[in-house]
Amino acid sequence: MKKYFSLLLLCSVVLLVSCRKETTTSAEIKPVPLTEKQQAVVQRTNGFGFEFFKKAYSLSGTDKNFMVSPLSVSMAFGMASNGSGQPDP
C-alpha cells in the first residue's frame, strides 16, 4: 500500500510540475484580408448558421437542452454538392 501511495504521489508531483502556463509574447494576431468572394462565403455561412439555430430551437418544443452543429450540417451539404457535380452558387 505504501508503494502505491508513493507512486501516486510521485505521479501527482510530475503532473503538477509539468502543467505550468507558459506565456509567449512573440506571437501576434494579424487580421487576414479576405477577397470579396471569401467575404460573401463568410456572410452566407453565418446566415445559414443563425437560421439553422433559429429553426432547430423552434422545433425543439419543450426540450430546451439540445446540441446542434451548423458547421457539420454545412459541411455535409458541401460534400453532397461536390458529389453531385453542381457548381457553387
C-alpha positions as CSV (number, residue, x, y, z in Angstrom):
1,M,0.0,0.0,0.0
2,K,2.8,2.3,0.9
3,K,4.4,1.6,-2.5
4,Y,1.2,2.6,-4.4
5,F,0.9,5.8,-2.4
6,S,4.5,6.8,-3.1
7,L,3.9,6.1,-6.8
8,L,0.7,8.1,-6.8
9,L,2.4,11.0,-5.0
10,L,5.3,10.9,-7.5
11,C,2.9,10.9,-10.5
12,S,0.9,13.8,-9.0
13,V,4.0,15.9,-8.4
14,V,5.2,15.2,-12.0
15,L,1.8,16.2,-13.4
16,L,1.6,19.4,-11.4
17,V,5.1,20.5,-12.3
18,S,4.6,19.8,-16.0
19,C,1.3,21.8,-16.1
20,R,2.8,25.3,-15.9
21,K,1.5,28.1,-18.0
22,E,4.0,29.5,-20.4
23,T,3.3,32.9,-21.9
24,T,4.7,33.9,-25.2
25,T,4.7,37.5,-26.3
26,S,6.3,36.9,-29.7
27,A,3.1,35.7,-31.5
28,E,0.9,38.5,-32.8
29,I,-2.6,38.1,-34.1
30,K,-2.8,39.7,-37.5
31,P,-6.0,40.1,-39.5
32,V,-6.1,38.3,-42.8
33,P,-7.6,40.3,-45.6
34,L,-10.4,38.5,-47.4
35,T,-11.4,38.8,-51.0
36,E,-14.9,39.8,-51.9
37,K,-15.8,36.1,-52.8
38,Q,-14.4,34.9,-49.4
39,Q,-16.4,37.6,-47.6
40,A,-19.6,36.5,-49.4
41,V,-19.0,32.9,-48.4
42,V,-18.5,34.0,-44.8
43,Q,-21.7,36.0,-44.9
44,R,-23.7,33.1,-46.4
45,T,-22.3,30.6,-43.9
46,N,-23.1,32.9,-40.9
47,G,-26.6,33.5,-42.2
48,F,-27.1,29.8,-42.7
49,G,-25.8,29.0,-39.1
50,F,-28.1,31.6,-37.5
51,E,-31.2,30.5,-39.5
52,F,-30.4,26.8,-38.6
53,F,-30.2,27.6,-34.9
54,K,-33.5,29.5,-35.0
55,K,-35.3,26.7,-36.8
56,A,-33.7,24.0,-34.5
57,Y,-34.7,26.0,-31.4
58,S,-38.3,26.5,-32.6
59,L,-38.6,22.8,-33.4
60,S,-37.2,21.7,-30.0
61,G,-40.5,22.3,-28.3
62,T,-40.4,21.9,-24.5
63,D,-36.9,20.3,-24.5
64,K,-34.6,23.3,-24.3
65,N,-31.4,21.2,-23.9
66,F,-30.2,20.3,-27.3
67,M,-26.9,20.2,-29.2
68,V,-26.7,21.1,-32.9
69,S,-23.8,21.9,-35.1
70,P,-24.4,24.2,-38.1
71,L,-20.8,23.6,-39.2
72,S,-21.4,19.9,-39.5
73,V,-24.6,20.4,-41.5
74,S,-22.9,22.9,-43.7
75,M,-20.0,20.6,-44.4
76,A,-22.4,17.7,-45.2
77,F,-24.3,19.9,-47.7
78,G,-20.9,20.9,-49.2
79,M,-19.9,17.3,-49.6
80,A,-23.3,16.5,-51.2
81,S,-22.9,19.5,-53.5
82,N,-19.4,18.3,-54.5
83,G,-20.6,14.8,-55.1
84,S,-23.5,16.0,-57.3
85,G,-21.1,17.8,-59.7
86,Q,-23.2,21.0,-59.4
87,P,-21.2,24.3,-59.4
88,D,-21.2,26.5,-56.3
89,P,-23.7,29.4,-56.4
